[in-house]
Amino acid sequence: MTQNATRVIIVGAGIGGLAAALRLSHAGYAVTVLDMHAGPGGKMRTVPSVAGPVDAGPTVLTMRPVFEALFADCGLSLSDHLTLEPLDVIARHYWDDGTCFDLMANRDETIANVSQTFGSKAARQYTRFAARAARLFAAFDQPMMQAATPRQGDLTAKVLRQPRLITDMAPWRTMARDLRASFSEPKLAQLFGRYATYVGGSPYATPVILSLISDAEAQGVWAVKGGMHRLAEVLRTQAEAKGAQFVFDTKVTRIIKQGGAVTGVEAGTARFDADVVLFNGDPRALHVGALGRGVSDAVAETATEPRSLSAYVHAFAAQPSGPKLAHHTVFFGKIPQAEFGALDRGEMPLDPTLYLCAQDHGTVAPDAMQRFEIIMNAPPVLRDAEQEKPPCQTLIFSRLKAFGLRFAPTPGAETLTTPAGFDALCPHTMGSLYGRSPQGMMAAFKRPTARTAVRGLYLCGGGAHPGAGVPMATLSARHAAAAIIQDQTLTSTSPRMATPGGMSMGSVTAAPKQSLS
């Protein structure tokens, strides 16, 4: 980094902001990351427990090549800094009638499990479905996920070159309707419909193309040794090693725009000057004016509405007893339409599907105190958290007891985060964890891309293209970093002599507090 390096302020230390900080600091930019929380990770957070920090955010790591490319592009090796442990069982699934089915990393083992559990006809149907999901992933990885700005024309050209994709995409059907046509076994249709919720959607409103998510998972699922939050910590450490500065416990209140371009940010009475601002938060916060009216036109309302799903999340430590758990275990609701109908009406589902992550699976005795995260889908509706927690807590653990699963002690309502809690953690999101809803065939083209309508202001994170999820947010950082580097190369006409990451403060007592972590 040189004294005249371009100054980049990154607002938010979520996975997108962290990956961008690493890329931009490696490229020689003067990077300062500001975050309202005490440490890095954003939604990739932990909460304390008697068994140690519990992951309370994303739990599934897929698309390993995305992370290998991030580290390699920055002169690093992923394996030197993170230990990723492949999971043989992608997920274990339970239904009320006692059916148990394991989805395996090995495709042949999955086919055998389908045949044994649901019959040979179901195995043939699964084989056809998996092949189609693989074709969709292969077809749309480059023109959609890997492309900085997806274009409908590129997608159309792809389909014209491979007409079979029209049938694979089935644009005239929703995911749920297509799955009912693909599987004569309702349980398998329910299982694969759950992938719509990975990006905050309902299978009754999302397009068939989202079936490709199942292929991304089939390519491999990894557990991060030390927990998912370890990824955030490593990215922060490596960005710092390349010169990036992190300032925590500092909430950005305004993005400053002068002469049609951003010039910095304000955090209370502190001002951070910048040539570029990269916003790693939900774009809705910009649109509603939470970062100043000067940048409220940076993204259109259609890029942020309608909202995706939220969640009720329990994170705790306890001793489990009952059915055998995998690292990822799903307990299905009785009637899928009932769950998603309630969510669509903005109500807490009374017949929910529950996802459980056993963070210590395979590393401690089965009856030892272990760390767990339980996720139940929720609508993006803000209610009084203290009133909402008790009935939700009762519902979740009563539902698990119906499957024979018990925890000692039973976690209390204080271990639960509601949509209102997520809105407080990630302001102006309405609790939505995935940004804009993925419903509709054209939803992928409506998410905002890295460049905004305001010069010098860029976006990354799960609310920006290519969408929600840890790999997608990491890709968004690549797109944002590339856009910044390209634009700065084109517009730079003279060296800047300001101190990198410079800031001025209205008063010493209002200075942002540097994290000690």
ChimeraX attribute file (.defattr): number of C-alpha atoms within 10 A of each C-alpha:
attribute: neighborCount
match mode: 1-to-1
recipient: residues
	/A:1	16
	/A:2	11
	/A:3	14
	/A:4	15
	/A:5	19
	/A:6	26
	/A:7	26
	/A:8	27
	/A:9	27
	/A:10	28
	/A:11	24
	/A:12	30
	/A:13	32
	/A:14	26
	/A:15	33
	/A:16	33
	/A:17	35
	/A:18	33
	/A:19	28
	/A:20	33
	/A:21	34
	/A:22	28
	/A:23	25
	/A:24	27
	/A:25	24
	/A:26	22
	/A:27	15
	/A:28	16
	/A:29	25
	/A:30	28
	/A:31	32
	/A:32	24
	/A:33	26
	/A:34	27
	/A:35	24
	/A:36	20
	/A:37	18
	/A:38	16
	/A:39	21
	/A:40	30
	/A:41	26
	/A:42	25
	/A:43	19
	/A:44	21
	/A:45	20
	/A:46	18
	/A:47	13
	/A:48	15
	/A:49	15
	/A:50	12
	/A:51	14
	/A:52	13
	/A:53	18
	/A:54	27
	/A:55	25
	/A:56	26
	/A:57	20
	/A:58	15
	/A:59	22
	/A:60	19
	/A:61	19
	/A:62	21
	/A:63	18
	/A:64	16
	/A:65	11
	/A:66	17
	/A:67	20
	/A:68	14
	/A:69	16
	/A:70	22
	/A:71	21
	/A:72	12
	/A:73	15
	/A:74	17
	/A:75	10
	/A:76	14
	/A:77	15
	/A:78	18
	/A:79	10
	/A:80	8
	/A:81	14
	/A:82	14
	/A:83	15
	/A:84	18
	/A:85	11
	/A:86	15
	/A:87	16
	/A:88	17
	/A:89	19
	/A:90	22
	/A:91	21
	/A:92	20
	/A:93	19
	/A:94	21
	/A:95	16
	/A:96	13
	/A:97	8
	/A:98	8
	/A:99	11
	/A:100	16
	/A:101	21
	/A:102	19
	/A:103	19
	/A:104	22
	/A:105	19
	/A:106	14
	/A:107	14
	/A:108	11
	/A:109	15
	/A:110	21
	/A:111	21
	/A:112	15
	/A:113	18
	/A:114	23
	/A:115	16
	/A:116	13
	/A:117	15
	/A:118	17
	/A:119	13
	/A:120	14
	/A:121	14
	/A:122	20
	/A:123	20
	/A:124	15
	/A:125	18
	/A:126	20
	/A:127	17
	/A:128	14
	/A:129	20
	/A:130	19
	/A:131	13
	/A:132	21
	/A:133	24
	/A:134	19
	/A:135	17
	/A:136	21
	/A:137	21
	/A:138	14
	/A:139	17
	/A:140	17
	/A:141	13
	/A:142	12
	/A:143	17
	/A:144	20
	/A:145	19
	/A:146	18
	/A:147	16
	/A:148	21
	/A:149	17
	/A:150	20
	/A:151	13
	/A:152	14
	/A:153	9
	/A:154	12
	/A:155	14
	/A:156	12
	/A:157	11
	/A:158	15
	/A:159	16
	/A:160	12
	/A:161	9
	/A:162	11
	/A:163	11
	/A:164	12
	/A:165	17
	/A:166	13
	/A:167	10
	/A:168	17
	/A:169	24
	/A:170	14
	/A:171	15
	/A:172	13
	/A:173	17
	/A:174	22
	/A:175	28
	/A:176	24
	/A:177	17
	/A:178	21
	/A:179	23
	/A:180	16
	/A:181	13
	/A:182	17
	/A:183	21
	/A:184	14
	/A:185	16
	/A:186	12
	/A:187	20
	/A:188	20
	/A:189	21
	/A:190	21
	/A:191	16
	/A:192	18
	/A:193	27
	/A:194	21
	/A:195	20
	/A:196	25
	/A:197	17
	/A:198	17
	/A:199	23
	/A:200	28
	/A:201	27
	/A:202	29
	/A:203	27
	/A:204	20
	/A:205	20
	/A:206	25
	/A:207	27
	/A:208	26
	/A:209	21
	/A:210	25
	/A:211	28
	/A:212	23
	/A:213	19
	/A:214	20
	/A:215	21
	/A:216	18
	/A:217	18
	/A:218	21
	/A:219	14
	/A:220	19
	/A:221	23
	/A:222	20
	/A:223	18
	/A:224	19
	/A:225	15
	/A:226	16
	/A:227	19
	/A:228	25
	/A:229	25
	/A:230	19
	/A:231	22
	/A:232	23
	/A:233	17
	/A:234	16
	/A:235	24
	/A:236	25
	/A:237	16
	/A:238	22
	/A:239	24
	/A:240	18
	/A:241	13
	/A:242	21
	/A:243	20
	/A:244	25
	/A:245	20
	/A:246	23
	/A:247	21
	/A:248	22
	/A:249	15
	/A:250	23
	/A:251	17
	/A:252	20
	/A:253	15
	/A:254	20
	/A:255	25
	/A:256	22
	/A:257	19
	/A:258	9
	/A:259	7
	/A:260	13
	/A:261	18
	/A:262	21
	/A:263	21
	/A:264	25
	/A:265	26
	/A:266	21
	/A:267	20
	/A:268	16
	/A:269	15
	/A:270	21
	/A:271	21
	/A:272	22
	/A:273	23
	/A:274	25
	/A:275	21
	/A:276	23
	/A:277	28
	/A:278	26
	/A:279	25
	/A:280	30
	/A:281	27
	/A:282	25
	/A:283	28
	/A:284	25
	/A:285	20
	/A:286	25
	/A:287	21
	/A:288	17
	/A:289	16
	/A:290	17
	/A:291	18
	/A:292	18
	/A:293	16
	/A:294	18
	/A:295	25
	/A:296	21
	/A:297	15
	/A:298	21
	/A:299	23
	/A:300	18
	/A:301	17
	/A:302	13
	/A:303	23
	/A:304	25
	/A:305	15
	/A:306	15
	/A:307	24
	/A:308	26
	/A:309	29
	/A:310	30
	/A:311	23
	/A:312	24
	/A:313	24
	/A:314	24
	/A:315	25
	/A:316	28
	/A:317	27
	/A:318	20
	/A:319	17
	/A:320	22
	/A:321	15
	/A:322	12
	/A:323	12
	/A:324	11
	/A:325	21
	/A:326	22
	/A:327	21
	/A:328	20
	/A:329	21
	/A:330	23
	/A:331	19
	/A:332	22
	/A:333	20
	/A:334	16
	/A:335	12
	/A:336	23
	/A:337	16
	/A:338	15
	/A:339	21
	/A:340	24
	/A:341	14
	/A:342	17
	/A:343	22
	/A:344	18
	/A:345	11
	/A:346	15
	/A:347	15
	/A:348	23
	/A:349	22
	/A:350	15
	/A:351	19
	/A:352	24
	/A:353	22
	/A:354	20
	/A:355	19
	/A:356	23
	/A:357	24
	/A:358	20
	/A:359	24
	/A:360	21
	/A:361	16
	/A:362	11
	/A:363	8
	/A:364	10
	/A:365	11
	/A:366	15
	/A:367	12
	/A:368	14
	/A:369	19
	/A:370	24
	/A:371	24
	/A:372	22
	/A:373	23
	/A:374	21
	/A:375	22
	/A:376	19
	/A:377	23
	/A:378	28
	/A:379	25
	/A:380	27
	/A:381	20
	/A:382	18
	/A:383	13
	/A:384	11
	/A:385	14
	/A:386	13
	/A:387	9
	/A:388	17
	/A:389	20
	/A:390	14
	/A:391	12
	/A:392	19
	/A:393	21
	/A:394	13
	/A:395	17
	/A:396	20
	/A:397	19
	/A:398	14
	/A:399	21
	/A:400	15
	/A:401	13
	/A:402	10
	/A:403	18
	/A:404	11
	/A:405	16
	/A:406	18
	/A:407	18
	/A:408	12
	/A:409	12
	/A:410	14
	/A:411	17
	/A:412	14
	/A:413	16
	/A:414	13
	/A:415	18
	/A:416	23
	/A:417	19
	/A:418	26
	/A:419	28
	/A:420	25
	/A:421	21
	/A:422	23
	/A:423	19
	/A:424	13
	/A:425	16
	/A:426	21
	/A:427	16
	/A:428	20
	/A:429	27
	/A:430	24
	/A:431	28
	/A:432	27
	/A:433	28
	/A:434	25
	/A:435	30
	/A:436	33
	/A:437	28
	/A:438	30
	/A:439	23
	/A:440	14
	/A:441	18
	/A:442	11
	/A:443	16
	/A:444	22
	/A:445	17
	/A:446	19
	/A:447	26
	/A:448	25
	/A:449	24
	/A:450	26
	/A:451	23
	/A:452	16
	/A:453	15
	/A:454	17
	/A:455	19
	/A:456	22
	/A:457	24
	/A:458	25
	/A:459	31
	/A:460	38
	/A:461	35
	/A:462	31
	/A:463	31
	/A:464	33
	/A:465	30
	/A:466	29
	/A:467	27
	/A:468	24
	/A:469	22
	/A:470	24
	/A:471	23
	/A:472	24
	/A:473	27
	/A:474	26
	/A:475	30
	/A:476	34
	/A:477	32
	/A:478	25
	/A:479	24
	/A:480	28
	/A:481	25
	/A:482	17
	/A:483	17
	/A:484	22
	/A:485	14
	/A:486	11
	/A:487	14
	/A:488	15
	/A:489	10
	/A:490	9
	/A:491	8
	/A:492	10
	/A:493	8
	/A:494	7
	/A:495	10
	/A:496	14
	/A:497	11
	/A:498	14
	/A:499	15
	/A:500	22
	/A:501	22
	/A:502	14
	/A:503	15
	/A:504	13
	/A:505	16
	/A:506	11
	/A:507	9
	/A:508	10
	/A:509	10
	/A:510	12
	/A:511	17
	/A:512	20
	/A:513	12
	/A:514	15
	/A:515	14
	/A:516	8
	/A:517	8
